[in-house]
Amino acid sequence: MKKFFTHLRNHIFQGLLAIIPLLLCYFALQLLYVLIDKKVMGFLGRFIHIGHIPGLGTLLLLFFLYLIGLIVSNIVGHQFFKLIERISKRIPFIKTIYGVGKQLSQGLSAADRGQQAFQKAVLVKLEGNGLWALAFVMSSVVHRETNEEYLFVLVPTSPTPTSGFVFVVKTSQTIDPGWSVEECLKAVVSIGIIPPPDIKFDSFSRKS
């Protein structure tokens, strides 16, 4: 009987683990529908009559954001938003809210630029303690006399992958774990809760 309950408990737990991602997707879609789709359609319904089409509100919002992106990308739109920013800084309460929102936007923009700027994800050996630090390769330089390659790497601090410490290390002090930049960014942002699927200790070319 004990084996039966152990068997039952283990499979119930495995079923729960299997269904959690599906439940999260469902709740995310439900939240998206309630907070965005219905709100957008309700707002437009005050001006024009639109039949109930699930997802239409979200598509219209994305299209609206796309138009704003086009406006901001040109000189006139950029100057217009600069004017709004200057006006916002003159209003005490609005100044604080706008500042927080701008910092958030800058953080997201920096993360996107960082993902494009990072050439490769590597592990850097920390001398003396047997530890390895996750790092992103930014650039490299070759020593004129020894012809040895040195890497400029960013060792990020969780959960902000675009901040951290820049080190110059020998290529021989790094290993390639076989992780993509995106996989490593997820690991850093989630403070290690979402690790890459596996690890491959394929070394870089070793140079003494």
MODELLER restraints for C-alpha pairs under 7 A, 6 or more apart:
rsr = mdl.restraints
at = mdl.atoms
rsr.add(forms.Gaussian(group=physical.xy_distance, feature=features.Distance(at['CA:36:A'], at['CA:57:A']), mean=6.85, stdev=0.5))
rsr.add(forms.Gaussian(group=physical.xy_distance, feature=features.Distance(at['CA:36:A'], at['CA:58:A']), mean=6.21, stdev=0.5))
rsr.add(forms.Gaussian(group=physical.xy_distance, feature=features.Distance(at['CA:37:A'], at['CA:55:A']), mean=6.13, stdev=0.5))
rsr.add(forms.Gaussian(group=physical.xy_distance, feature=features.Distance(at['CA:37:A'], at['CA:56:A']), mean=6.88, stdev=0.5))
rsr.add(forms.Gaussian(group=physical.xy_distance, feature=features.Distance(at['CA:37:A'], at['CA:57:A']), mean=4.24, stdev=0.5))
rsr.add(forms.Gaussian(group=physical.xy_distance, feature=features.Distance(at['CA:37:A'], at['CA:58:A']), mean=5.00, stdev=0.5))
rsr.add(forms.Gaussian(group=physical.xy_distance, feature=features.Distance(at['CA:38:A'], at['CA:57:A']), mean=6.74, stdev=0.5))
rsr.add(forms.Gaussian(group=physical.xy_distance, feature=features.Distance(at['CA:40:A'], at['CA:57:A']), mean=5.21, stdev=0.5))
rsr.add(forms.Gaussian(group=physical.xy_distance, feature=features.Distance(at['CA:41:A'], at['CA:57:A']), mean=5.36, stdev=0.5))
rsr.add(forms.Gaussian(group=physical.xy_distance, feature=features.Distance(at['CA:71:A'], at['CA:77:A']), mean=4.82, stdev=0.5))
rsr.add(forms.Gaussian(group=physical.xy_distance, feature=features.Distance(at['CA:72:A'], at['CA:78:A']), mean=4.83, stdev=0.5))
rsr.add(forms.Gaussian(group=physical.xy_distance, feature=features.Distance(at['CA:88:A'], at['CA:94:A']), mean=5.90, stdev=0.5))
rsr.add(forms.Gaussian(group=physical.xy_distance, feature=features.Distance(at['CA:88:A'], at['CA:95:A']), mean=5.31, stdev=0.5))
rsr.add(forms.Gaussian(group=physical.xy_distance, feature=features.Distance(at['CA:88:A'], at['CA:98:A']), mean=6.94, stdev=0.5))
rsr.add(forms.Gaussian(group=physical.xy_distance, feature=features.Distance(at['CA:89:A'], at['CA:95:A']), mean=4.61, stdev=0.5))
rsr.add(forms.Gaussian(group=physical.xy_distance, feature=features.Distance(at['CA:110:A'], at['CA:162:A']), mean=6.71, stdev=0.5))
rsr.add(forms.Gaussian(group=physical.xy_distance, feature=features.Distance(at['CA:111:A'], at['CA:162:A']), mean=6.08, stdev=0.5))
rsr.add(forms.Gaussian(group=physical.xy_distance, feature=features.Distance(at['CA:114:A'], at['CA:162:A']), mean=6.10, stdev=0.5))
rsr.add(forms.Gaussian(group=physical.xy_distance, feature=features.Distance(at['CA:115:A'], at['CA:181:A']), mean=6.81, stdev=0.5))
rsr.add(forms.Gaussian(group=physical.xy_distance, feature=features.Distance(at['CA:117:A'], at['CA:138:A']), mean=6.79, stdev=0.5))
rsr.add(forms.Gaussian(group=physical.xy_distance, feature=features.Distance(at['CA:118:A'], at['CA:136:A']), mean=5.80, stdev=0.5))
rsr.add(forms.Gaussian(group=physical.xy_distance, feature=features.Distance(at['CA:118:A'], at['CA:137:A']), mean=5.87, stdev=0.5))
rsr.add(forms.Gaussian(group=physical.xy_distance, feature=features.Distance(at['CA:118:A'], at['CA:138:A']), mean=5.42, stdev=0.5))
rsr.add(forms.Gaussian(group=physical.xy_distance, feature=features.Distance(at['CA:119:A'], at['CA:136:A']), mean=7.00, stdev=0.5))
rsr.add(forms.Gaussian(group=physical.xy_distance, feature=features.Distance(at['CA:119:A'], at['CA:137:A']), mean=5.40, stdev=0.5))
rsr.add(forms.Gaussian(group=physical.xy_distance, feature=features.Distance(at['CA:119:A'], at['CA:138:A']), mean=5.84, stdev=0.5))
rsr.add(forms.Gaussian(group=physical.xy_distance, feature=features.Distance(at['CA:120:A'], at['CA:136:A']), mean=5.70, stdev=0.5))
rsr.add(forms.Gaussian(group=physical.xy_distance, feature=features.Distance(at['CA:120:A'], at['CA:137:A']), mean=5.17, stdev=0.5))
rsr.add(forms.Gaussian(group=physical.xy_distance, feature=features.Distance(at['CA:120:A'], at['CA:181:A']), mean=6.09, stdev=0.5))
rsr.add(forms.Gaussian(group=physical.xy_distance, feature=features.Distance(at['CA:121:A'], at['CA:135:A']), mean=5.91, stdev=0.5))
rsr.add(forms.Gaussian(group=physical.xy_distance, feature=features.Distance(at['CA:121:A'], at['CA:136:A']), mean=4.64, stdev=0.5))
rsr.add(forms.Gaussian(group=physical.xy_distance, feature=features.Distance(at['CA:121:A'], at['CA:137:A']), mean=6.26, stdev=0.5))
rsr.add(forms.Gaussian(group=physical.xy_distance, feature=features.Distance(at['CA:121:A'], at['CA:179:A']), mean=6.36, stdev=0.5))
rsr.add(forms.Gaussian(group=physical.xy_distance, feature=features.Distance(at['CA:121:A'], at['CA:180:A']), mean=6.37, stdev=0.5))
rsr.add(forms.Gaussian(group=physical.xy_distance, feature=features.Distance(at['CA:121:A'], at['CA:181:A']), mean=5.47, stdev=0.5))
rsr.add(forms.Gaussian(group=physical.xy_distance, feature=features.Distance(at['CA:121:A'], at['CA:184:A']), mean=6.80, stdev=0.5))
rsr.add(forms.Gaussian(group=physical.xy_distance, feature=features.Distance(at['CA:122:A'], at['CA:134:A']), mean=6.07, stdev=0.5))
rsr.add(forms.Gaussian(group=physical.xy_distance, feature=features.Distance(at['CA:122:A'], at['CA:135:A']), mean=5.38, stdev=0.5))
rsr.add(forms.Gaussian(group=physical.xy_distance, feature=features.Distance(at['CA:122:A'], at['CA:136:A']), mean=6.10, stdev=0.5))
rsr.add(forms.Gaussian(group=physical.xy_distance, feature=features.Distance(at['CA:122:A'], at['CA:174:A']), mean=6.41, stdev=0.5))
rsr.add(forms.Gaussian(group=physical.xy_distance, feature=features.Distance(at['CA:122:A'], at['CA:175:A']), mean=5.87, stdev=0.5))
rsr.add(forms.Gaussian(group=physical.xy_distance, feature=features.Distance(at['CA:122:A'], at['CA:176:A']), mean=5.06, stdev=0.5))
rsr.add(forms.Gaussian(group=physical.xy_distance, feature=features.Distance(at['CA:122:A'], at['CA:177:A']), mean=6.29, stdev=0.5))
rsr.add(forms.Gaussian(group=physical.xy_distance, feature=features.Distance(at['CA:123:A'], at['CA:132:A']), mean=5.79, stdev=0.5))
rsr.add(forms.Gaussian(group=physical.xy_distance, feature=features.Distance(at['CA:123:A'], at['CA:133:A']), mean=5.41, stdev=0.5))
rsr.add(forms.Gaussian(group=physical.xy_distance, feature=features.Distance(at['CA:123:A'], at['CA:134:A']), mean=4.69, stdev=0.5))
rsr.add(forms.Gaussian(group=physical.xy_distance, feature=features.Distance(at['CA:123:A'], at['CA:135:A']), mean=5.84, stdev=0.5))
rsr.add(forms.Gaussian(group=physical.xy_distance, feature=features.Distance(at['CA:123:A'], at['CA:174:A']), mean=5.48, stdev=0.5))
rsr.add(forms.Gaussian(group=physical.xy_distance, feature=features.Distance(at['CA:123:A'], at['CA:175:A']), mean=5.39, stdev=0.5))
rsr.add(forms.Gaussian(group=physical.xy_distance, feature=features.Distance(at['CA:123:A'], at['CA:176:A']), mean=6.52, stdev=0.5))
rsr.add(forms.Gaussian(group=physical.xy_distance, feature=features.Distance(at['CA:123:A'], at['CA:177:A']), mean=6.85, stdev=0.5))
rsr.add(forms.Gaussian(group=physical.xy_distance, feature=features.Distance(at['CA:124:A'], at['CA:132:A']), mean=5.37, stdev=0.5))
rsr.add(forms.Gaussian(group=physical.xy_distance, feature=features.Distance(at['CA:124:A'], at['CA:133:A']), mean=5.11, stdev=0.5))
rsr.add(forms.Gaussian(group=physical.xy_distance, feature=features.Distance(at['CA:124:A'], at['CA:134:A']), mean=6.37, stdev=0.5))
rsr.add(forms.Gaussian(group=physical.xy_distance, feature=features.Distance(at['CA:124:A'], at['CA:135:A']), mean=6.56, stdev=0.5))
rsr.add(forms.Gaussian(group=physical.xy_distance, feature=features.Distance(at['CA:124:A'], at['CA:173:A']), mean=6.03, stdev=0.5))
rsr.add(forms.Gaussian(group=physical.xy_distance, feature=features.Distance(at['CA:124:A'], at['CA:174:A']), mean=4.59, stdev=0.5))
rsr.add(forms.Gaussian(group=physical.xy_distance, feature=features.Distance(at['CA:124:A'], at['CA:175:A']), mean=6.81, stdev=0.5))
rsr.add(forms.Gaussian(group=physical.xy_distance, feature=features.Distance(at['CA:125:A'], at['CA:131:A']), mean=6.25, stdev=0.5))
rsr.add(forms.Gaussian(group=physical.xy_distance, feature=features.Distance(at['CA:125:A'], at['CA:132:A']), mean=4.64, stdev=0.5))
rsr.add(forms.Gaussian(group=physical.xy_distance, feature=features.Distance(at['CA:125:A'], at['CA:133:A']), mean=6.53, stdev=0.5))
rsr.add(forms.Gaussian(group=physical.xy_distance, feature=features.Distance(at['CA:125:A'], at['CA:173:A']), mean=5.60, stdev=0.5))
rsr.add(forms.Gaussian(group=physical.xy_distance, feature=features.Distance(at['CA:125:A'], at['CA:174:A']), mean=6.08, stdev=0.5))
rsr.add(forms.Gaussian(group=physical.xy_distance, feature=features.Distance(at['CA:126:A'], at['CA:132:A']), mean=5.68, stdev=0.5))
rsr.add(forms.Gaussian(group=physical.xy_distance, feature=features.Distance(at['CA:126:A'], at['CA:133:A']), mean=6.96, stdev=0.5))
rsr.add(forms.Gaussian(group=physical.xy_distance, feature=features.Distance(at['CA:133:A'], at['CA:155:A']), mean=6.99, stdev=0.5))
rsr.add(forms.Gaussian(group=physical.xy_distance, feature=features.Distance(at['CA:134:A'], at['CA:155:A']), mean=6.24, stdev=0.5))
rsr.add(forms.Gaussian(group=physical.xy_distance, feature=features.Distance(at['CA:135:A'], at['CA:153:A']), mean=5.97, stdev=0.5))
rsr.add(forms.Gaussian(group=physical.xy_distance, feature=features.Distance(at['CA:135:A'], at['CA:154:A']), mean=5.37, stdev=0.5))
rsr.add(forms.Gaussian(group=physical.xy_distance, feature=features.Distance(at['CA:135:A'], at['CA:155:A']), mean=4.40, stdev=0.5))
rsr.add(forms.Gaussian(group=physical.xy_distance, feature=features.Distance(at['CA:135:A'], at['CA:156:A']), mean=6.55, stdev=0.5))
rsr.add(forms.Gaussian(group=physical.xy_distance, feature=features.Distance(at['CA:136:A'], at['CA:153:A']), mean=5.31, stdev=0.5))
rsr.add(forms.Gaussian(group=physical.xy_distance, feature=features.Distance(at['CA:136:A'], at['CA:154:A']), mean=5.15, stdev=0.5))
rsr.add(forms.Gaussian(group=physical.xy_distance, feature=features.Distance(at['CA:136:A'], at['CA:155:A']), mean=6.57, stdev=0.5))
rsr.add(forms.Gaussian(group=physical.xy_distance, feature=features.Distance(at['CA:137:A'], at['CA:151:A']), mean=6.65, stdev=0.5))
rsr.add(forms.Gaussian(group=physical.xy_distance, feature=features.Distance(at['CA:137:A'], at['CA:152:A']), mean=6.07, stdev=0.5))
rsr.add(forms.Gaussian(group=physical.xy_distance, feature=features.Distance(at['CA:137:A'], at['CA:153:A']), mean=4.45, stdev=0.5))
rsr.add(forms.Gaussian(group=physical.xy_distance, feature=features.Distance(at['CA:137:A'], at['CA:154:A']), mean=6.54, stdev=0.5))
rsr.add(forms.Gaussian(group=physical.xy_distance, feature=features.Distance(at['CA:138:A'], at['CA:152:A']), mean=5.58, stdev=0.5))
rsr.add(forms.Gaussian(group=physical.xy_distance, feature=features.Distance(at['CA:138:A'], at['CA:153:A']), mean=5.47, stdev=0.5))
rsr.add(forms.Gaussian(group=physical.xy_distance, feature=features.Distance(at['CA:138:A'], at['CA:154:A']), mean=6.92, stdev=0.5))
rsr.add(forms.Gaussian(group=physical.xy_distance, feature=features.Distance(at['CA:139:A'], at['CA:151:A']), mean=6.05, stdev=0.5))
rsr.add(forms.Gaussian(group=physical.xy_distance, feature=features.Distance(at['CA:139:A'], at['CA:152:A']), mean=5.26, stdev=0.5))
rsr.add(forms.Gaussian(group=physical.xy_distance, feature=features.Distance(at['CA:140:A'], at['CA:149:A']), mean=6.84, stdev=0.5))
rsr.add(forms.Gaussian(group=physical.xy_distance, feature=features.Distance(at['CA:140:A'], at['CA:150:A']), mean=5.61, stdev=0.5))
rsr.add(forms.Gaussian(group=physical.xy_distance, feature=features.Distance(at['CA:140:A'], at['CA:151:A']), mean=4.35, stdev=0.5))
rsr.add(forms.Gaussian(group=physical.xy_distance, feature=features.Distance(at['CA:140:A'], at['CA:152:A']), mean=5.69, stdev=0.5))
rsr.add(forms.Gaussian(group=physical.xy_distance, feature=features.Distance(at['CA:141:A'], at['CA:149:A']), mean=5.78, stdev=0.5))
rsr.add(forms.Gaussian(group=physical.xy_distance, feature=features.Distance(at['CA:141:A'], at['CA:150:A']), mean=5.31, stdev=0.5))
rsr.add(forms.Gaussian(group=physical.xy_distance, feature=features.Distance(at['CA:141:A'], at['CA:151:A']), mean=6.49, stdev=0.5))
rsr.add(forms.Gaussian(group=physical.xy_distance, feature=features.Distance(at['CA:142:A'], at['CA:148:A']), mean=5.48, stdev=0.5))
rsr.add(forms.Gaussian(group=physical.xy_distance, feature=features.Distance(at['CA:142:A'], at['CA:149:A']), mean=4.36, stdev=0.5))
rsr.add(forms.Gaussian(group=physical.xy_distance, feature=features.Distance(at['CA:142:A'], at['CA:150:A']), mean=6.02, stdev=0.5))
rsr.add(forms.Gaussian(group=physical.xy_distance, feature=features.Distance(at['CA:143:A'], at['CA:149:A']), mean=6.31, stdev=0.5))
rsr.add(forms.Gaussian(group=physical.xy_distance, feature=features.Distance(at['CA:148:A'], at['CA:207:A']), mean=6.73, stdev=0.5))
rsr.add(forms.Gaussian(group=physical.xy_distance, feature=features.Distance(at['CA:149:A'], at['CA:170:A']), mean=6.25, stdev=0.5))
rsr.add(forms.Gaussian(group=physical.xy_distance, feature=features.Distance(at['CA:149:A'], at['CA:171:A']), mean=5.99, stdev=0.5))
rsr.add(forms.Gaussian(group=physical.xy_distance, feature=features.Distance(at['CA:150:A'], at['CA:168:A']), mean=6.39, stdev=0.5))
rsr.add(forms.Gaussian(group=physical.xy_distance, feature=features.Distance(at['CA:150:A'], at['CA:169:A']), mean=5.49, stdev=0.5))
rsr.add(forms.Gaussian(group=physical.xy_distance, feature=features.Distance(at['CA:150:A'], at['CA:170:A']), mean=4.53, stdev=0.5))
rsr.add(forms.Gaussian(group=physical.xy_distance, feature=features.Distance(at['CA:150:A'], at['CA:171:A']), mean=5.75, stdev=0.5))
rsr.add(forms.Gaussian(group=physical.xy_distance, feature=features.Distance(at['CA:151:A'], at['CA:168:A']), mean=5.50, stdev=0.5))
rsr.add(forms.Gaussian(group=physical.xy_distance, feature=features.Distance(at['CA:151:A'], at['CA:169:A']), mean=5.34, stdev=0.5))
rsr.add(forms.Gaussian(group=physical.xy_distance, feature=features.Distance(at['CA:151:A'], at['CA:170:A']), mean=6.15, stdev=0.5))
rsr.add(forms.Gaussian(group=physical.xy_distance, feature=features.Distance(at['CA:151:A'], at['CA:171:A']), mean=6.31, stdev=0.5))
rsr.add(forms.Gaussian(group=physical.xy_distance, feature=features.Distance(at['CA:152:A'], at['CA:166:A']), mean=6.74, stdev=0.5))
rsr.add(forms.Gaussian(group=physical.xy_distance, feature=features.Distance(at['CA:152:A'], at['CA:167:A']), mean=5.81, stdev=0.5))
rsr.add(forms.Gaussian(group=physical.xy_distance, feature=features.Distance(at['CA:152:A'], at['CA:168:A']), mean=4.69, stdev=0.5))
rsr.add(forms.Gaussian(group=physical.xy_distance, feature=features.Distance(at['CA:152:A'], at['CA:169:A']), mean=6.74, stdev=0.5))
rsr.add(forms.Gaussian(group=physical.xy_distance, feature=features.Distance(at['CA:153:A'], at['CA:166:A']), mean=5.59, stdev=0.5))
rsr.add(forms.Gaussian(group=physical.xy_distance, feature=features.Distance(at['CA:153:A'], at['CA:167:A']), mean=5.40, stdev=0.5))
rsr.add(forms.Gaussian(group=physical.xy_distance, feature=features.Distance(at['CA:153:A'], at['CA:168:A']), mean=6.37, stdev=0.5))
rsr.add(forms.Gaussian(group=physical.xy_distance, feature=features.Distance(at['CA:154:A'], at['CA:164:A']), mean=6.44, stdev=0.5))
rsr.add(forms.Gaussian(group=physical.xy_distance, feature=features.Distance(at['CA:154:A'], at['CA:165:A']), mean=5.61, stdev=0.5))
rsr.add(forms.Gaussian(group=physical.xy_distance, feature=features.Distance(at['CA:154:A'], at['CA:166:A']), mean=4.55, stdev=0.5))
rsr.add(forms.Gaussian(group=physical.xy_distance, feature=features.Distance(at['CA:154:A'], at['CA:167:A']), mean=6.47, stdev=0.5))
rsr.add(forms.Gaussian(group=physical.xy_distance, feature=features.Distance(at['CA:155:A'], at['CA:164:A']), mean=5.50, stdev=0.5))
rsr.add(forms.Gaussian(group=physical.xy_distance, feature=features.Distance(at['CA:155:A'], at['CA:165:A']), mean=5.23, stdev=0.5))
rsr.add(forms.Gaussian(group=physical.xy_distance, feature=features.Distance(at['CA:155:A'], at['CA:166:A']), mean=6.30, stdev=0.5))
rsr.add(forms.Gaussian(group=physical.xy_distance, feature=features.Distance(at['CA:156:A'], at['CA:162:A']), mean=6.45, stdev=0.5))
rsr.add(forms.Gaussian(group=physical.xy_distance, feature=features.Distance(at['CA:156:A'], at['CA:163:A']), mean=5.58, stdev=0.5))
rsr.add(forms.Gaussian(group=physical.xy_distance, feature=features.Distance(at['CA:156:A'], at['CA:164:A']), mean=4.22, stdev=0.5))
rsr.add(forms.Gaussian(group=physical.xy_distance, feature=features.Distance(at['CA:156:A'], at['CA:165:A']), mean=6.54, stdev=0.5))
rsr.add(forms.Gaussian(group=physical.xy_distance, feature=features.Distance(at['CA:157:A'], at['CA:163:A']), mean=6.08, stdev=0.5))
rsr.add(forms.Gaussian(group=physical.xy_distance, feature=features.Distance(at['CA:157:A'], at['CA:164:A']), mean=5.00, stdev=0.5))
rsr.add(forms.Gaussian(group=physical.xy_distance, feature=features.Distance(at['CA:158:A'], at['CA:188:A']), mean=5.21, stdev=0.5))
rsr.add(forms.Gaussian(group=physical.xy_distance, feature=features.Distance(at['CA:158:A'], at['CA:189:A']), mean=5.81, stdev=0.5))
rsr.add(forms.Gaussian(group=physical.xy_distance, feature=features.Distance(at['CA:158:A'], at['CA:191:A']), mean=5.60, stdev=0.5))
rsr.add(forms.Gaussian(group=physical.xy_distance, feature=features.Distance(at['CA:159:A'], at['CA:188:A']), mean=5.62, stdev=0.5))
rsr.add(forms.Gaussian(group=physical.xy_distance, feature=features.Distance(at['CA:159:A'], at['CA:189:A']), mean=4.16, stdev=0.5))
rsr.add(forms.Gaussian(group=physical.xy_distance, feature=features.Distance(at['CA:159:A'], at['CA:190:A']), mean=6.45, stdev=0.5))
rsr.add(forms.Gaussian(group=physical.xy_distance, feature=features.Distance(at['CA:159:A'], at['CA:191:A']), mean=5.91, stdev=0.5))
rsr.add(forms.Gaussian(group=physical.xy_distance, feature=features.Distance(at['CA:160:A'], at['CA:189:A']), mean=6.17, stdev=0.5))
rsr.add(forms.Gaussian(group=physical.xy_distance, feature=features.Distance(at['CA:161:A'], at['CA:185:A']), mean=6.48, stdev=0.5))
rsr.add(forms.Gaussian(group=physical.xy_distance, feature=features.Distance(at['CA:161:A'], at['CA:188:A']), mean=6.15, stdev=0.5))
rsr.add(forms.Gaussian(group=physical.xy_distance, feature=features.Distance(at['CA:161:A'], at['CA:189:A']), mean=6.60, stdev=0.5))
rsr.add(forms.Gaussian(group=physical.xy_distance, feature=features.Distance(at['CA:171:A'], at['CA:204:A']), mean=6.69, stdev=0.5))
rsr.add(forms.Gaussian(group=physical.xy_distance, feature=features.Distance(at['CA:172:A'], at['CA:204:A']), mean=6.75, stdev=0.5))
rsr.add(forms.Gaussian(group=physical.xy_distance, feature=features.Distance(at['CA:172:A'], at['CA:205:A']), mean=6.99, stdev=0.5))
rsr.add(forms.Gaussian(group=physical.xy_distance, feature=features.Distance(at['CA:172:A'], at['CA:206:A']), mean=4.89, stdev=0.5))
rsr.add(forms.Gaussian(group=physical.xy_distance, feature=features.Distance(at['CA:172:A'], at['CA:207:A']), mean=5.80, stdev=0.5))
rsr.add(forms.Gaussian(group=physical.xy_distance, feature=features.Distance(at['CA:174:A'], at['CA:204:A']), mean=6.94, stdev=0.5))
rsr.add(forms.Gaussian(group=physical.xy_distance, feature=features.Distance(at['CA:175:A'], at['CA:201:A']), mean=6.30, stdev=0.5))
rsr.add(forms.Gaussian(group=physical.xy_distance, feature=features.Distance(at['CA:175:A'], at['CA:202:A']), mean=6.39, stdev=0.5))
rsr.add(forms.Gaussian(group=physical.xy_distance, feature=features.Distance(at['CA:175:A'], at['CA:203:A']), mean=4.54, stdev=0.5))
rsr.add(forms.Gaussian(group=physical.xy_distance, feature=features.Distance(at['CA:175:A'], at['CA:204:A']), mean=5.74, stdev=0.5))
rsr.add(forms.Gaussian(group=physical.xy_distance, feature=features.Distance(at['CA:176:A'], at['CA:201:A']), mean=6.01, stdev=0.5))
rsr.add(forms.Gaussian(group=physical.xy_distance, feature=features.Distance(at['CA:176:A'], at['CA:202:A']), mean=5.38, stdev=0.5))
rsr.add(forms.Gaussian(group=physical.xy_distance, feature=features.Distance(at['CA:176:A'], at['CA:203:A']), mean=5.51, stdev=0.5))
rsr.add(forms.Gaussian(group=physical.xy_distance, feature=features.Distance(at['CA:176:A'], at['CA:204:A']), mean=6.32, stdev=0.5))
rsr.add(forms.Gaussian(group=physical.xy_distance, feature=features.Distance(at['CA:177:A'], at['CA:199:A']), mean=5.17, stdev=0.5))
rsr.add(forms.Gaussian(group=physical.xy_distance, feature=features.Distance(at['CA:177:A'], at['CA:200:A']), mean=4.57, stdev=0.5))
rsr.add(forms.Gaussian(group=physical.xy_distance, feature=features.Distance(at['CA:177:A'], at['CA:201:A']), mean=5.07, stdev=0.5))
rsr.add(forms.Gaussian(group=physical.xy_distance, feature=features.Distance(at['CA:177:A'], at['CA:202:A']), mean=6.41, stdev=0.5))
rsr.add(forms.Gaussian(group=physical.xy_distance, feature=features.Distance(at['CA:178:A'], at['CA:199:A']), mean=6.18, stdev=0.5))
rsr.add(forms.Gaussian(group=physical.xy_distance, feature=features.Distance(at['CA:178:A'], at['CA:200:A']), mean=5.31, stdev=0.5))
rsr.add(forms.Gaussian(group=physical.xy_distance, feature=features.Distance(at['CA:179:A'], at['CA:196:A']), mean=6.72, stdev=0.5))
rsr.add(forms.Gaussian(group=physical.xy_distance, feature=features.Distance(at['CA:183:A'], at['CA:196:A']), mean=5.54, stdev=0.5))
rsr.add(forms.Gaussian(group=physical.xy_distance, feature=features.Distance(at['CA:184:A'], at['CA:196:A']), mean=6.90, stdev=0.5))
rsr.add(forms.Gaussian(group=physical.xy_distance, feature=features.Distance(at['CA:186:A'], at['CA:194:A']), mean=6.32, stdev=0.5))
rsr.add(forms.Gaussian(group=physical.xy_distance, feature=features.Distance(at['CA:187:A'], at['CA:193:A']), mean=6.59, stdev=0.5))
rsr.add(forms.Gaussian(group=physical.xy_distance, feature=features.Distance(at['CA:187:A'], at['CA:194:A']), mean=5.15, stdev=0.5))
rsr.add(forms.Gaussian(group=physical.xy_distance, feature=features.Distance(at['CA:187:A'], at['CA:195:A']), mean=4.99, stdev=0.5))
